[in-house]
Amino acid sequence: AETTTINSQKTKFSGHRDGVTSLSLHEDYLLSGSEDETARIWDLRTQKTVRCMKGWKGETTSVTFSLRPELVYISSGTHIFGFDLRRPEIILTEFLEDHSRNGDEINEITMSSEGHLAACDDAGEIQIINTNDGTYKTLKRKHTNFCTSIRFVGGRSSELISGSIDTTLVRWDVLRGRPNGDFPMDAVAASPQVVNPPYVHCIDVDASGRYVAAGLGDFRSLIFDISNLKKIAICDGHTGSVSQVMFPKFGPSNRLISGGNDGKLILWEIPETLRSVPKTRGKK
């Protein structure tokens, strides 16, 4: 793949005292979670912290902005804490909400455009929390290992995609609380792998709600048609496990960004038609 070097000014946000585990962006504000048992909100215009949240035990595993601008959600252990940003303090230690429905450590939380919060955990379980009325729903266990990543489809609360260390991608009917399709990554592995198996480390759904990308432990990213979980593209360019994938909200809609444990970010240009192709070239 062609390599492009980008020279740009670096912006450094200083405040966390340990590794950063999760990020969420909303307009001019960045929400970050850390292993230092805190979360921070940064003003991207001033590059300064405007809120710091703490008061729980254990690393912050995931963060997300709410549909309500005055509320953010933070997960740690089996808990999801909601913090009210209308409070005057810079450092917030009292949370407005505390949800603890997951039976094991939460790996990721995500918010739908309709106010539903999903949380996946190490037991392979997914909890759906309706933040509008406080009701809960448990999706019946389909994964047999850690559920690592989840996304609502098109922002709607009725459909969800999840990925797992059990090497499967599952499409869920949230209203019925059960899966309605899955895809085993072993089916597209070049050969049986003992080292670097195709664990699903991360997923993302594009803005149209038609496609899902999965970053795998075998160094590849795959793109699927959500309607039938048919594989339509393979992005092969990393020399380490893919730790993050994202359909960017800027620029052309036919792009995917992947980040790997090899220290690389790759920008992939996907064919506009997104029809079946054996391999997609990227620009690093």
Secondary structure, 3 states (H helix, E strand, C coil): CECCCCCCCCCCCCCCCCCEEEEEEECCEEEEEECCCEEEEEECCCCEEEEEEECCCCCCCEEEECCCCCEEEEEECCEEEEEECCCCCCEECCCCEEECCCCCCEEEEEECCCCEEEEEECCCCEEEEECCCCCEEEECCCCCCCEEEEEEHHHCCCEEEEEECCCEEEEEECCCCEEEEEEEHHHHCCCCCCCCCCCEEEEEECCCCCEEEEEECCCEEEEEECCCCEEEEEEECCCCCEEEEECCCCCCCCEEEEEECCCCEEEEECCCCCCCCCCECEEC
